Amino acid sequence: MPQHTPTAPVCRDCDGFATATITTGTRHADGTRATLHVTCPTCKGTGHTTPATTRVRAGK
């Protein structure tokens, strides 16, 4: 039976699509389209999140 590697949790803010290219509708002088590259600030462009660290409370 094949072994499956565990997948990292997908970022809840970008659903795994961490980078997007948006066309602004304008063109540069050479005729190419002006685009914006946007990266998810939560996962910093990886598309995955690290598991939250567990807090342990000791004492009273």
N, CA, C and O atoms as a CHARMM CRD file, in Angstrom:
* protein
*
  240
    1    1 MET  N      0.84000  -1.16000   0.00000 PROA 1      0.00000
    2    1 MET  CA     0.00000   0.00000   0.00000 PROA 1      0.00000
    3    1 MET  C      0.90200   1.24500   0.00000 PROA 1      0.00000
    4    1 MET  O      1.86600   1.29000   0.76300 PROA 1      0.00000
    5    2 PRO  N      0.61400   2.25200  -0.83400 PROA 2      0.00000
    6    2 PRO  CA     1.47200   3.42800  -0.89100 PROA 2      0.00000
    7    2 PRO  C      1.36100   4.25900   0.38300 PROA 2      0.00000
    8    2 PRO  O      0.29700   4.36600   0.99200 PROA 2      0.00000
    9    3 GLN  N      2.46900   4.82700   0.75600 PROA 3      0.00000
   10    3 GLN  CA     2.49500   5.69400   1.93000 PROA 3      0.00000
   11    3 GLN  C      2.19600   7.12800   1.49300 PROA 3      0.00000
   12    3 GLN  O      2.77900   7.62100   0.52800 PROA 3      0.00000
   13    4 HSD  N      1.30600   7.78100   2.19200 PROA 4      0.00000
   14    4 HSD  CA     0.96000   9.16300   1.88300 PROA 4      0.00000
   15    4 HSD  C      1.63500  10.08000   2.89500 PROA 4      0.00000
   16    4 HSD  O      1.63700   9.81100   4.09600 PROA 4      0.00000
   17    5 THR  N      2.19400  11.14500   2.39600 PROA 5      0.00000
   18    5 THR  CA     2.80000  12.11800   3.29700 PROA 5      0.00000
   19    5 THR  C      1.71800  13.05100   3.81400 PROA 5      0.00000
   20    5 THR  O      0.82200  13.42800   3.05800 PROA 5      0.00000
   21    6 PRO  N      1.77900  13.42900   5.07500 PROA 6      0.00000
   22    6 PRO  CA     0.77400  14.34600   5.59600 PROA 6      0.00000
   23    6 PRO  C      0.92900  15.72700   4.94500 PROA 6      0.00000
   24    6 PRO  O      2.04200  16.22300   4.77000 PROA 6      0.00000
   25    7 THR  N     -0.17600  16.31700   4.60200 PROA 7      0.00000
   26    7 THR  CA    -0.14100  17.63700   3.99100 PROA 7      0.00000
   27    7 THR  C     -0.22200  18.70300   5.07100 PROA 7      0.00000
   28    7 THR  O     -0.82900  18.50700   6.12400 PROA 7      0.00000
   29    8 ALA  N      0.40000  19.82400   4.78500 PROA 8      0.00000
   30    8 ALA  CA     0.34100  20.95400   5.72000 PROA 8      0.00000
   31    8 ALA  C     -1.04900  21.58300   5.63000 PROA 8      0.00000
   32    8 ALA  O     -1.66200  21.55900   4.56200 PROA 8      0.00000
   33    9 PRO  N     -1.55400  22.14100   6.71600 PROA 9      0.00000
   34    9 PRO  CA    -2.86700  22.78600   6.68200 PROA 9      0.00000
   35    9 PRO  C     -2.88000  23.95400   5.69400 PROA 9      0.00000
   36    9 PRO  O     -1.94000  24.74700   5.64800 PROA 9      0.00000
   37   10 VAL  N     -3.94300  24.05200   4.91500 PROA 10     0.00000
   38   10 VAL  CA    -4.08100  25.11900   3.93200 PROA 10     0.00000
   39   10 VAL  C     -4.47700  26.40000   4.65700 PROA 10     0.00000
   40   10 VAL  O     -5.27800  26.37600   5.59200 PROA 10     0.00000
   41   11 CYS  N     -3.90800  27.51500   4.21500 PROA 11     0.00000
   42   11 CYS  CA    -4.20000  28.82300   4.81400 PROA 11     0.00000
   43   11 CYS  C     -5.69400  29.12500   4.68500 PROA 11     0.00000
   44   11 CYS  O     -6.26200  28.97100   3.60400 PROA 11     0.00000
   45   12 ARG  N     -6.32500  29.54600   5.76000 PROA 12     0.00000
   46   12 ARG  CA    -7.76400  29.80600   5.75500 PROA 12     0.00000
   47   12 ARG  C     -8.11200  31.11500   5.05100 PROA 12     0.00000
   48   12 ARG  O     -9.25300  31.29800   4.62700 PROA 12     0.00000
   49   13 ASP  N     -7.14700  32.02900   4.91900 PROA 13     0.00000
   50   13 ASP  CA    -7.42900  33.31900   4.29100 PROA 13     0.00000
   51   13 ASP  C     -7.35000  33.27900   2.77100 PROA 13     0.00000
   52   13 ASP  O     -8.08100  34.00400   2.09500 PROA 13     0.00000
   53   14 CYS  N     -6.46800  32.43900   2.22300 PROA 14     0.00000
   54   14 CYS  CA    -6.31100  32.41400   0.76600 PROA 14     0.00000
   55   14 CYS  C     -6.68600  31.07500   0.14500 PROA 14     0.00000
   56   14 CYS  O     -6.62400  30.93600  -1.07600 PROA 14     0.00000
   57   15 ASP  N     -7.07100  30.08800   0.94300 PROA 15     0.00000
   58   15 ASP  CA    -7.46600  28.74900   0.47900 PROA 15     0.00000
   59   15 ASP  C     -6.39500  28.07400  -0.36900 PROA 15     0.00000
   60   15 ASP  O     -6.71600  27.29400  -1.26600 PROA 15     0.00000
   61   16 GLY  N     -5.12100  28.36600  -0.09300 PROA 16     0.00000
   62   16 GLY  CA    -4.02500  27.72800  -0.80400 PROA 16     0.00000
   63   16 GLY  C     -3.56000  28.46700  -2.04300 PROA 16     0.00000
   64   16 GLY  O     -2.53000  28.11300  -2.61700 PROA 16     0.00000
   65   17 PHE  N     -4.29300  29.48600  -2.46800 PROA 17     0.00000
   66   17 PHE  CA    -3.88700  30.30600  -3.61000 PROA 17     0.00000
   67   17 PHE  C     -3.23900  31.56800  -3.06200 PROA 17     0.00000
   68   17 PHE  O     -3.87300  32.62000  -2.98200 PROA 17     0.00000
   69   18 ALA  N     -1.96300  31.45400  -2.68400 PROA 18     0.00000
   70   18 ALA  CA    -1.29200  32.49900  -1.92000 PROA 18     0.00000
   71   18 ALA  C     -0.84200  33.69500  -2.73600 PROA 18     0.00000
   72   18 ALA  O     -0.67200  34.78100  -2.18400 PROA 18     0.00000
   73   19 THR  N     -0.64500  33.52600  -4.03000 PROA 19     0.00000
   74   19 THR  CA    -0.18700  34.62400  -4.86500 PROA 19     0.00000
   75   19 THR  C     -1.15400  34.80900  -6.02000 PROA 19     0.00000
   76   19 THR  O     -1.56600  33.84000  -6.65700 PROA 19     0.00000
   77   20 ALA  N     -1.51100  36.04400  -6.28400 PROA 20     0.00000
   78   20 ALA  CA    -2.41800  36.34500  -7.38800 PROA 20     0.00000
   79   20 ALA  C     -1.82400  37.46600  -8.23200 PROA 20     0.00000
   80   20 ALA  O     -1.15500  38.36100  -7.71600 PROA 20     0.00000
   81   21 THR  N     -2.07600  37.40600  -9.52500 PROA 21     0.00000
   82   21 THR  CA    -1.66700  38.46800 -10.43100 PROA 21     0.00000
   83   21 THR  C     -2.93100  39.14000 -10.93600 PROA 21     0.00000
   84   21 THR  O     -3.82000  38.48200 -11.47600 PROA 21     0.00000
   85   22 ILE  N     -3.00500  40.44800 -10.75800 PROA 22     0.00000
   86   22 ILE  CA    -4.19400  41.20500 -11.12000 PROA 22     0.00000
   87   22 ILE  C     -3.84300  42.17200 -12.24700 PROA 22     0.00000
   88   22 ILE  O     -2.88800  42.94200 -12.13800 PROA 22     0.00000
   89   23 THR  N     -4.60600  42.13000 -13.31500 PROA 23     0.00000
   90   23 THR  CA    -4.40000  43.05000 -14.42200 PROA 23     0.00000
   91   23 THR  C     -5.15900  44.33200 -14.12400 PROA 23     0.00000
   92   23 THR  O     -6.34400  44.29600 -13.79400 PROA 23     0.00000
   93   24 THR  N     -4.47700  45.46000 -14.24000 PROA 24     0.00000
   94   24 THR  CA    -5.09700  46.74100 -13.91000 PROA 24     0.00000
   95   24 THR  C     -5.90500  47.32400 -15.05900 PROA 24     0.00000
   96   24 THR  O     -6.68800  48.25100 -14.85400 PROA 24     0.00000
   97   25 GLY  N     -5.72500  46.79300 -16.26800 PROA 25     0.00000
   98   25 GLY  CA    -6.46600  47.31100 -17.41500 PROA 25     0.00000
   99   25 GLY  C     -5.68500  48.35200 -18.19800 PROA 25     0.00000
  100   25 GLY  O     -6.10200  48.74400 -19.28800 PROA 25     0.00000
  101   26 THR  N     -4.56900  48.80400 -17.66500 PROA 26     0.00000
  102   26 THR  CA    -3.74800  49.78300 -18.38300 PROA 26     0.00000
  103   26 THR  C     -2.56500  49.07100 -19.02800 PROA 26     0.00000
  104   26 THR  O     -2.26600  47.91800 -18.71600 PROA 26     0.00000
  105   27 ARG  N     -1.90400  49.77800 -19.92700 PROA 27     0.00000
  106   27 ARG  CA    -0.74300  49.21300 -20.61100 PROA 27     0.00000
  107   27 ARG  C      0.45600  50.13500 -20.44700 PROA 27     0.00000
  108   27 ARG  O      0.31700  51.35000 -20.30100 PROA 27     0.00000
  109   28 HSD  N      1.64700  49.51900 -20.47600 PROA 28     0.00000
  110   28 HSD  CA     2.88800  50.27500 -20.44000 PROA 28     0.00000
  111   28 HSD  C      3.16000  50.84600 -21.83400 PROA 28     0.00000
  112   28 HSD  O      2.44800  50.53500 -22.78900 PROA 28     0.00000
  113   29 ALA  N      4.18900  51.67800 -21.94100 PROA 29     0.00000
  114   29 ALA  CA     4.53300  52.29900 -23.22800 PROA 29     0.00000
  115   29 ALA  C      4.91500  51.25000 -24.27400 PROA 29     0.00000
  116   29 ALA  O      4.69600  51.46700 -25.46600 PROA 29     0.00000
  117   30 ASP  N      5.48000  50.12200 -23.85000 PROA 30     0.00000
  118   30 ASP  CA     5.87700  49.09200 -24.81000 PROA 30     0.00000
  119   30 ASP  C      4.72000  48.15200 -25.19100 PROA 30     0.00000
  120   30 ASP  O      4.92600  47.23200 -25.98200 PROA 30     0.00000
  121   31 GLY  N      3.52400  48.36000 -24.65400 PROA 31     0.00000
  122   31 GLY  CA     2.35300  47.57800 -25.01700 PROA 31     0.00000
  123   31 GLY  C      2.01800  46.45000 -24.06400 PROA 31     0.00000
  124   31 GLY  O      0.96700  45.82600 -24.20900 PROA 31     0.00000
  125   32 THR  N      2.87700  46.16300 -23.08900 PROA 32     0.00000
  126   32 THR  CA     2.57900  45.10800 -22.13600 PROA 32     0.00000
  127   32 THR  C      1.57400  45.60800 -21.09800 PROA 32     0.00000
  128   32 THR  O      1.48800  46.80300 -20.81600 PROA 32     0.00000
  129   33 ARG  N      0.82900  44.67800 -20.54900 PROA 33     0.00000
  130   33 ARG  CA    -0.18500  45.05500 -19.55100 PROA 33     0.00000
  131   33 ARG  C      0.44900  45.32400 -18.19300 PROA 33     0.00000
  132   33 ARG  O      1.41100  44.66400 -17.80100 PROA 33     0.00000
  133   34 ALA  N     -0.10000  46.29300 -17.48700 PROA 34     0.00000
  134   34 ALA  CA     0.34300  46.59700 -16.12600 PROA 34     0.00000
  135   34 ALA  C     -0.35400  45.63700 -15.18000 PROA 34     0.00000
  136   34 ALA  O     -1.58100  45.53700 -15.18800 PROA 34     0.00000
  137   35 THR  N      0.42000  44.92700 -14.36200 PROA 35     0.00000
  138   35 THR  CA    -0.15800  43.95400 -13.43800 PROA 35     0.00000
  139   35 THR  C      0.35500  44.20400 -12.02800 PROA 35     0.00000
  140   35 THR  O      1.41000  44.80500 -11.82600 PROA 35     0.00000
  141   36 LEU  N     -0.41500  43.73000 -11.06400 PROA 36     0.00000
  142   36 LEU  CA    -0.03900  43.78800  -9.65800 PROA 36     0.00000
  143   36 LEU  C      0.12400  42.35900  -9.16400 PROA 36     0.00000
  144   36 LEU  O     -0.70700  41.50400  -9.46800 PROA 36     0.00000
  145   37 HSD  N      1.17100  42.08900  -8.41500 PROA 37     0.00000
  146   37 HSD  CA     1.37100  40.77500  -7.80200 PROA 37     0.00000
  147   37 HSD  C      1.05300  40.91300  -6.32200 PROA 37     0.00000
  148   37 HSD  O      1.69800  41.68600  -5.61400 PROA 37     0.00000
  149   38 VAL  N      0.06200  40.16600  -5.85300 PROA 38     0.00000
  150   38 VAL  CA    -0.40500  40.25700  -4.47500 PROA 38     0.00000
  151   38 VAL  C     -0.12000  38.93400  -3.77100 PROA 38     0.00000
  152   38 VAL  O     -0.41200  37.86200  -4.30200 PROA 38     0.00000
  153   39 THR  N      0.45200  39.02100  -2.57400 PROA 39     0.00000
  154   39 THR  CA     0.77400  37.84000  -1.78200 PROA 39     0.00000
  155   39 THR  C     -0.03800  37.86400  -0.49900 PROA 39     0.00000
  156   39 THR  O     -0.22400  38.92400   0.09900 PROA 39     0.00000
  157   40 CYS  N     -0.51800  36.71700  -0.07600 PROA 40     0.00000
  158   40 CYS  CA    -1.31200  36.59200   1.14600 PROA 40     0.00000
  159   40 CYS  C     -0.45600  36.98800   2.35000 PROA 40     0.00000
  160   40 CYS  O      0.61600  36.41500   2.54700 PROA 40     0.00000
  161   41 PRO  N     -0.89900  37.94800   3.15600 PROA 41     0.00000
  162   41 PRO  CA    -0.09700  38.36000   4.31200 PROA 41     0.00000
  163   41 PRO  C     -0.11800  37.34600   5.46300 PROA 41     0.00000
  164   41 PRO  O      0.77600  37.35900   6.30900 PROA 41     0.00000
  165   42 THR  N     -1.11900  36.47900   5.50000 PROA 42     0.00000
  166   42 THR  CA    -1.21200  35.51800   6.59300 PROA 42     0.00000
  167   42 THR  C     -0.16900  34.41900   6.47000 PROA 42     0.00000
  168   42 THR  O      0.54400  34.12200   7.42800 PROA 42     0.00000
  169   43 CYS  N     -0.08000  33.81600   5.28500 PROA 43     0.00000
  170   43 CYS  CA     0.85700  32.70300   5.09600 PROA 43     0.00000
  171   43 CYS  C      2.14800  33.13900   4.41200 PROA 43     0.00000
  172   43 CYS  O      3.03700  32.31800   4.19000 PROA 43     0.00000
  173   44 LYS  N      2.25800  34.41500   4.07900 PROA 44     0.00000
  174   44 LYS  CA     3.44400  34.98400   3.43900 PROA 44     0.00000
  175   44 LYS  C      3.76100  34.31600   2.09700 PROA 44     0.00000
  176   44 LYS  O      4.92900  34.15100   1.74400 PROA 44     0.00000
  177   45 GLY  N      2.73500  33.94000   1.36500 PROA 45     0.00000
  178   45 GLY  CA     2.90000  33.41500   0.02700 PROA 45     0.00000
  179   45 GLY  C      3.16500  31.93100  -0.08000 PROA 45     0.00000
  180   45 GLY  O      3.44700  31.44600  -1.17500 PROA 45     0.00000
  181   46 THR  N      3.08600  31.18800   1.01100 PROA 46     0.00000
  182   46 THR  CA     3.35200  29.75200   0.94100 PROA 46     0.00000
  183   46 THR  C      2.09300  28.94700   0.64600 PROA 46     0.00000
  184   46 THR  O      2.17700  27.86200   0.06900 PROA 46     0.00000
  185   47 GLY  N      0.93100  29.45600   1.03200 PROA 47     0.00000
  186   47 GLY  CA    -0.32100  28.72800   0.83600 PROA 47     0.00000
  187   47 GLY  C     -0.65400  27.77900   1.96400 PROA 47     0.00000
  188   47 GLY  O     -1.74000  27.20100   1.99200 PROA 47     0.00000
  189   48 HSD  N      0.27300  27.61300   2.89800 PROA 48     0.00000
  190   48 HSD  CA     0.06800  26.70900   4.03200 PROA 48     0.00000
  191   48 HSD  C      0.34200  27.45100   5.33000 PROA 48     0.00000
  192   48 HSD  O      1.09200  28.42700   5.36400 PROA 48     0.00000
  193   49 THR  N     -0.26700  26.97800   6.37100 PROA 49     0.00000
  194   49 THR  CA    -0.01700  27.55700   7.68600 PROA 49     0.00000
  195   49 THR  C      0.64500  26.52000   8.56800 PROA 49     0.00000
  196   49 THR  O      0.49300  25.31800   8.35300 PROA 49     0.00000
  197   50 THR  N      1.37000  26.98300   9.54800 PROA 50     0.00000
  198   50 THR  CA     1.96700  26.07300  10.50000 PROA 50     0.00000
  199   50 THR  C      0.95800  25.83100  11.60800 PROA 50     0.00000
  200   50 THR  O      0.19100  26.73500  11.93900 PROA 50     0.00000
  201   51 PRO  N      0.93500  24.67000  12.17800 PROA 51     0.00000
  202   51 PRO  CA    -0.00300  24.40800  13.26600 PROA 51     0.00000
  203   51 PRO  C      0.24700  25.37200  14.44000 PROA 51     0.00000
  204   51 PRO  O      1.39000  25.70500  14.75200 PROA 51     0.00000
  205   52 ALA  N     -0.81200  25.79400  15.05700 PROA 52     0.00000
  206   52 ALA  CA    -0.68900  26.71100  16.18200 PROA 52     0.00000
  207   52 ALA  C      0.01300  26.01900  17.33900 PROA 52     0.00000
  208   52 ALA  O     -0.22100  24.84300  17.61900 PROA 52     0.00000
  209   53 THR  N      0.86300  26.76400  17.99100 PROA 53     0.00000
  210   53 THR  CA     1.54400  26.19300  19.13800 PROA 53     0.00000
  211   53 THR  C      0.55800  26.07900  20.29500 PROA 53     0.00000
  212   53 THR  O     -0.33100  26.91700  20.45000 PROA 53     0.00000
  213   54 THR  N      0.71800  25.07100  21.07600 PROA 54     0.00000
  214   54 THR  CA    -0.17900  24.83300  22.19200 PROA 54     0.00000
  215   54 THR  C      0.34200  25.55900  23.41400 PROA 54     0.00000
  216   54 THR  O      1.51500  25.44200  23.77000 PROA 54     0.00000
  217   55 ARG  N     -0.53000  26.29900  24.04300 PROA 55     0.00000
  218   55 ARG  CA    -0.15600  26.99700  25.25800 PROA 55     0.00000
  219   55 ARG  C     -0.40200  26.10300  26.45700 PROA 55     0.00000
  220   55 ARG  O     -1.44600  25.46000  26.56700 PROA 55     0.00000
  221   56 VAL  N      0.55400  26.07100  27.33400 PROA 56     0.00000
  222   56 VAL  CA     0.42000  25.28100  28.54600 PROA 56     0.00000
  223   56 VAL  C      0.42600  26.25200  29.70800 PROA 56     0.00000
  224   56 VAL  O      1.33100  27.07500  29.84800 PROA 56     0.00000
  225   57 ARG  N     -0.58800  26.14500  30.53000 PROA 57     0.00000
  226   57 ARG  CA    -0.66500  27.02800  31.68600 PROA 57     0.00000
  227   57 ARG  C     -0.28100  26.21400  32.91200 PROA 57     0.00000
  228   57 ARG  O     -0.87100  25.17300  33.20100 PROA 57     0.00000
  229   58 ALA  N      0.70900  26.70600  33.61700 PROA 58     0.00000
  230   58 ALA  CA     1.16100  26.00600  34.82400 PROA 58     0.00000
  231   58 ALA  C      0.85400  26.87600  36.04400 PROA 58     0.00000
  232   58 ALA  O      0.81800  28.10300  35.95400 PROA 58     0.00000
  233   59 GLY  N      0.64000  26.24000  37.14600 PROA 59     0.00000
  234   59 GLY  CA     0.35900  26.98800  38.37800 PROA 59     0.00000
  235   59 GLY  C     -1.11700  27.13700  38.60700 PROA 59     0.00000
  236   59 GLY  O     -1.93500  26.39300  38.06600 PROA 59     0.00000
  237   60 LYS  N     -1.44300  28.12400  39.42800 PROA 60     0.00000
  238   60 LYS  CA    -2.84100  28.33400  39.80900 PROA 60     0.00000
  239   60 LYS  C     -3.61300  29.04600  38.76800 PROA 60     0.00000
  240   60 LYS  O     -4.80600  29.29500  38.94600 PROA 60     0.00000
